[in-house]
Amino acid sequence: MTLALLLTAVGGAWADEVKYPIVYDFEAAANASENPDNKNGAGGTGQGFFGWESESKKDWPRQDYKGYEYVTGSVLPKVCHVWRRSDRINGNVSNGGLQCPSDKQMAVDGLTEGLTVTIIYDATNATNKEIVWAIGDGSSELLSEPRAKAIINGAEAVPGTTTIKSGDVITVTKVTPAANGSGYIVFAVKKDMVIKKIIIDEAKAAPAVEVTTNAAEEGATFTEASFEMPTFDATAEYELVRDMTVDVDATIAERIRIKKENNVYVVVTDGQLTPAVSDKISGTAVAMTVTTDYTAKLQKKTEGDTPTWADATTLSVGTFRYVITGTGLYDGEITTNEFQLFEGYEVTVPAGEYITYYKNEALYVENENAKLYTIASVTDTEAVLSDAITVAPAETPLLVYNKSEQDKTFLLIPTTDKTPDNVTAATQFVGTLEATTIPASTTGADNYALNGYAFVWVKNAIEVGANKCWLHIVSQPAGARGNTRSITGGNGTTGIESIHNSTIDNEGWYDMQGRKLQSAPNRKGIYIHNGKKVVVRK
């Protein structure tokens, strides 16, 4: 690009009216077969870099500062700011730019503080590949300070040390003007380098780069960011910081079973107490590694009206979460979903009685006093137990029996790694996962609720809690409606005999508290007779 300059030589100094940038496009000049005209260039003293090259020449005036002049229409500026040591750039613009047949020092003059100089060059065929900052070493004792100072790549240039790569911006911070009032900088070029372009410009603040994200709408997930680089030569340094609250997931199973071993809770095989953390950048989940990409801290939820979170170092029964802190590329904190650490479902069963239970997962029990059954079939007077169940299938209505002589709390343990028994419940035995109402019995549909010993007819609707079961019988004989269904069967594992009170004798009866009765029981219930539990029915 060619920009016009309004420059005139006035008494050896530049006029005030200068338009920037001033561009020396030597590559374009070579392509146009142009060469400099060393007009008025006979004065040798005007071609040295006085005050830098020799102590004997203290800032001598430059005799023909006006430099070169080119014909109208040239791609080069009319008045030259660019010099090589002891000669101007005369007759060497060819082969793609300003040729350097030998090591030389070059100068750019007409500078003031705040201007910038950018050198574009090709060092492909040069032995030394980089230009070096040269002026400013104060080599002459006659100079009170270095000729020029500049900032290159954020640091002050050091004479003979700081390299200037092609495209680097040299920002002039201070110059000591020559006698004619112009300041200049000097740099060392090497043999076979080709100077393609030199640009003198005013220092400008770096333009802001606008970043566009895909989270313009409220609530949108931020997964992408893009920006357009400026159209000029520049190097951009940036860091992508990923906000973990929007582009990283941290999840864990909502419920994990634990058990106590040697007075310490440990995770059993049914659960995994490790957060699954994944990076969702670009829409693809990428697994992250603990300690490499994040650290995790366990917290437990306190009880009370206003629960809070407290750091936890050991497992226990309760509600927990993890606080995930990013490391490396990831910045910020997120938390996992809340999850439950639990041993199982606690149920309390009175001595010698049954309770019902219904759950949508396989269950087993480890207490020798507890037995699991379902109702295998239903008659007009009985609810017949299945054989004892080792592992109950999910969504199987169950009876939990306490065969001991004391009230017990049993732990029903969910499992995913144990094979459930092959057992089928009677179609009349139904269950619920949520609290509900057992409707009042009607002519076409009778309902029977468990009273601990047997299923009794539901005359009026009753409320039942979650995970309960009952009998729902349709199309039964009119004579069977309202009959209590006693619990029988169970392959003899209940240890209970079921007899009618008309068949009992009067000897050796005890209640469940161990108190001896004066005579045979006249009320229904469970009693001890001849060392066995006996259910007495009306």
N, C-alpha and C positions, 0 to 999 in steps of 0.2 A: 504494500500500500504506500502511495506517495503523498506526503503532506507538504503543503507549501510553507516556506519560511519567509518571514519579513525581517531580514537581517541586513544591516549595513555596517561598514567599517567606519567608525567615527573616531578620529584621533587615536587609533590603536585600541579602542575599547568597543565592546558590543553595545548596540543601542538597547534601550530599555524594552522595546516592543519585540518580544520573542514568543512564538507560539509552539507549544509542546503537544505531542512528542516530536522530537527531531529524529528522523529515521535515516540511517546510512545503510541502504540496501545494496551491499556490494555484490551479492548474488544476482540481483536484478540488473545491476550495471554490467556485470560480466555477460549475462544473457543478451543484453542490448549492445554488446561490443563497445561499451564506453570505457574511456580511460581518463584519469584526472589530467587536467591541464595545470602544470606547475606555474601558474601566472604570478609574476612578480616574486618569484621564489629564489632569486639569486643570492639573497643575503644569508650566508651560512650561519651567522650568529643568531639569526632569528629562528633557527631550526633546532637548537639544542634545548634540553629541559633544564634550564639554568636553575641553580640552587639545589639541584639533586645530583647532577652528574659530576660536578667538580667543585671543590672548596674554593677554587680560585675565581669562580664566577658566582658572585652573590646576587642572585635575583636580577641579573641584567635584563634590561628591557628587550623584548622580542621585536625585531625590526620590521617584520612583515606579518604581523599577527593576522592580517585579513585572510591569509591562507589561500586555498584554491578557489577558483571560480569556474562554474560550468555553464555551458550554453543553456539557453532557455529550453525547457522540455526534458532536461536530463532527469534520470531517476534519482540522482544524488542531490542533496541540498546544495544551494549556491555557494555558501561559505562553509569552509570545513572546520570541524572541531577535532578531527582525528589526526594524530601525528605518530610517526615512528621515530625512534631516537635518531637525531641528526639528519633526518630527511622526512619529507612528507610523503604521503602515499601516492607516489608518482609512477604511473605506467605498469602497475602490478595487479590490476584488476582483471583476472582471467581465471579460467578453469573453475568456475563456480563461486568465486568470491575474491577477497583480498589475500593474495598468496604471501606466505612467509618463507622465503628461501633459506633463511638462517635465523638463529635465535635473535630476537629483537625485543626492546622495550617499546611499548606503545603508550601514548597519552591521549586523554580526552580532556579538552580544556573548556573554558567558558562556563564553569560550574559554580554553583553556590550551594549553601547548605540546604538540604531538603530535596535536592534533585536526585534522580536515580539513573544509573547506567546499567544497561543489560547487554551482554555480549553473546551473540549466537555464533558458534563456530563448529568446525568439523575437524577432529583430530584423528581420523581413521588412519591416515598414513604417517602420523607423527610418532616419534619414539616416546616422547613424553606427552601424555594425553590431556593434561590439564594446565590451564593458565594459572599463574601465581600472582597474588597481590604484591606490588613492588615498592610503591612510594610510601613515605611516612616513617622511615627508619631514623630520621634525624642524623644522617651520616655527616652532614656538614656542621662543624662547630659554629659557623657563622649564622646558622638558623636557630632561632630561639625555640622552635617547636617543629614537630613533623609537618610536612607540606599538606597532608590531607589525612582525614580519618573517615572510616566508613563501616557500615554494618553489613555483613554478608551472612545469610542464613541464621540470623538472630544473634550473631556474635561479632565483636569488633575485629576487623581484619588485622592480622599480624604480618608485618613486612617479611617477605621471603618464605612464609609458611602457609598462610591461608590460600587454599585453592579456590578457583572460580570456575565452576562447571558451566557448560553451555546452558544459557537460560537463567542463570542465577541473577538475582536483582541486587545491585550494589547501591546501597542508600548512603549518600554523602552526608555525614554528620558535622564535618568541620573542614574548612580549607583555609590556607594561608595564602592570600592572593599574591600573584606576581606583581611586578611594578606597574603593569597596565591594568591592574584591578581584576584580573581573571584568575580563578582557581582551577587546578587541574589534578587529575589522578593519573597514576602510571601503573601498568601491569606488564608482566613478562610473558611473551608468547614464545613458542618453540618452533623449531624448524619443521616445515611441511604442514603446519596448521593452516587452515583456510578460514578467515574471518568472513562470515556470511552477512552478518547484520549487527549494527550497534545502534541502540536506542537510548536517547536521552529524554527523560520525562520528569514530570513533577510527581513527588511521592504521593500516593493515594492510599486511603484506608482500604483494606480488603473488603470487597463487597460481601454482603450477607448472602448466605446460601439458603434458599428456602427448601425446607424438608416437607415432603408430602407423605402422609400416612393414610391407612385405610380405616382410621378410627374417627372419621369426621362426625359421625352421628353418635349421640349419647348412647352409651351401653354397648357400642360396637367393640369387638375384640381387636386389639392392635397386633397385627402379625407382620405388617410390611411397612417399610420406609424407603423413600426414594428421593433423590435430589439431582439436579442438573448442574454439571460443572460449568464454571464461567468459560467464555469463548476465548480467553487469552491464555497464554502459557502460565501454568500455575501448578503447584504441588499442594494437594489437600491432605491434611492429617485429621483424622476423625476416629472416634471410638463409638461403637454401638453398645449401648447399655440396655440390656433386656430387663424390662420391669416384670419381675416374676409374678406379680399379682394378676397379670393379664395373659401371659403367654406360656405359663408353665402350670401343669396340673400336678397335684400331690394328693393321692388317694390311698385308702387302705380299706380292707374289708370292714364292713360296718359292725361286725360282731366276731369276736375271736374267743374261743374257749381256752381257758387256762385251768390248771389243776395244781394242787399243793403237793410238792415233793420235798421232804426234809424241811418242812416249815417254810418253804419258799415257793411262790407261784411260778410255774413255767408254762410256756405255750405248748399245747398238744398238737398232734398232727392235723387236726381239723382246721387250724387257723395259721396265719402268717403275720407276725408283728413287724413287718418291714414296709415302710411307705413306698408306694409305686409312684415315682416322680418322673415325669416326661416333659420334654421340651416340645411345644407345639408350633414352633416357627415353621413357616411354609406349609402349615396344615398337616404335617407328618409328625407323629409322636416319635420322639427319639429318647430312648432310655438314658437317664442320668445316673451317675455313680456316686454313692455316698462317700464322703470325705474328699473326693476329687471335684465334684460339682456342687455338693451341698453338705451341710451337717443337719442333724435332726435332734430335737430336744423333746422329750416326752412330758406332757402335762396332764394332770388329772383335774376333773371338774369337782369343785367342792359342793357340798349339800347345803340346803337352806333356801330361803326366799329369794336371795340374790346370789346365785352361784358365781364363783370366780374360778380362774385357772391357776393352779399351783404346780411348780416343777416337780416331777416325780422321777425317782431313781429306781424304784422297784415296782413290780406288777402287783395288782390287787383287783378285786372285783369293783367295777365302776365304769364311769364314762371318761374317755381319754381323747387326746388329739396329739398330733406332732406339730411343732413349730419348725419350719424348714427355712434355713438360712443359706443363701446362695454363696458360692465361692467361684473364683475364676471368672468366666464370662458372665456369670449370673449375679445380679445385684438385687438386694431386697429380701423381704421375708414373706412367706405365705404360711397358711396352716392347712393341715389335712381336714377332711371331714371328721365329725365326731364318730367314735366307735366304742363299742362295749366290750369290756373284758369280763367274762362270766364263766362260772363253772358249769352251769346247767340251769334247769327250771326246778325251783324248790316247790314241793307240794307236801302238805301235811295231811296225814291219813290217821284217823282214830284207830285204836287197837281193834283188830279183828274186823275192820270194815273196809269198804271199797270207796274210791272216788272215781269220777270219770275224768278223762283228759283227751284233748284233741289238738294236734299240731301238724303243720305242713312240712315236717321234716322227720327223718328217721330218728328214733329214740331208743335208748337202752338204760338200764339201771344196774348199779354195781352193789347195792345193799342186799345182803342175803335175806333180810326180812321183807323185802318188797318183791311182788310178783306182778307181771304185766299180762293182761288178757284182753281179748275182745269178745263180743257176743257172737258166737258162731251161728246160732239159730234161735228162733223164738217160737214157743208153743202157746197154747191158750193159758197156761199157768206158769211157765218157766222161761227164763232167759238163760240159755245154755252157753257156758263158757267154752272158749277155745282151749287148746293146750296152752301151757305157759309160753310166753313169747320171750325170746332172747333179745332180738332187735326188731322193734316194731316199725313197719313201713310208714312213710310219710302219709298224712291224711287218713290214718286209721283210727276210728274211735276206740278208745282204750278204757279199761278198768285197771286201776292201780290198787293192789290189795296189800294191806299190812297184816302179815301173819303173826306178828308179835303180840304180846299182852300189854304193850305200852303204846301210847300215841307216838308216831314217828314222823320226822320230816325226811323225805327222800329227794334225791337229786336225779331228775330225768335228764339224761345227757344226749344232746344232739350229735349226730355223727354223719360223716360223708364217706368214711373209709371202711365202715363195717357193712357187711351184706345183710340186708333185712330178711327176716323169716318170710317164707311163703305162706301168708295167712290172709284169709278173706273174711271181712266182717259181714254179719247178716245185714241185708238191705234195710231192715227196720231200725238198725242202730246207727244214729246220725250224730254229727258233731258240728261245732261252730268255732271259728277263729276269733270272732268279735262277740262282745256282750250282746245278748238278744233276749227275746221273749218267747217262751214256749207257749203256744196258743192253747186256749181251753179246748178240751176234747169235744168232738162233734160226732154225729152219727156215722159219718164217712171216714173220719180220721181221729184216732185216739192217740194221745201222748202219755208217756209214762216217765216220771223222773226218779232218779236214784235217791233213796233215803239212807244209804250207807250199807243196807243189807239186801234190799230188793228194789224193784221198779214199781212205783205206785202210781195209780191213775191220776192224771191232772184234770181236775174238775174245772178250775178257773185258771186263767193265764198267769204264769209266774215268770219273774225276771231271772235270768241266769247270766253268769259272767262269761268272759271269753274262755275258750279252750275247754268247754263243757260238752257233754253228750247226753242223749236221752233216746228212748224208744219212740218211734213214730209208726203206728200200725194202722193200715187201711184195710178195709174189706174183711174184717174179722167177724166170726159168728156172733150173733146178738148175745148169746149166753156167755161169751168170753169178755165182753165189754166191761171194763171196771175191775177185772181180775188183777190182783197183784202178781207180778211175774217174779217168782223167787229165783235166785241165782244158783244154778246147779252146774255140775260138770267140772271142767277144769282139770281133767285127768288126775283127780285126787290131790292136786297140789295145794288146794286152799287149806286143807286140814279142818274143814267145817262140815259137820253133818247137818242135813236139813230134814227135820222131822215135823210131823203135825202134833199139836199138844195133846191129842186124844190117845197117843201111843206111848207117852212118857211115863216112867215110874217115879216114885217119890224119894229114891235114895241118891245121896252124894251130889247135890246140886250147889253150885257156887256162882256168884255173879262175877263180872270182869274185874272187880276190885279184890277178889279172893275171899269174899264173905260167904259163909255157908248159909243156904236157904233152909227154912224150917220144913218146906215141902217143895214139891215140883213147881216150877214157874207157871204162873197163870197169865203172864203177859208175853207178847212176842219180844224177841231180842236174842242176844248172844249170851250163852252161859257155858260154864265148864261142867261137864258130866262125864264121869269115868275117865278123867284125864284128857278129854277131848273138848274142843269147842263145838257147840251145838247151836244152830239157829232154830228158835221155836217160832212157828207160824201159827196163826189162828186156825 
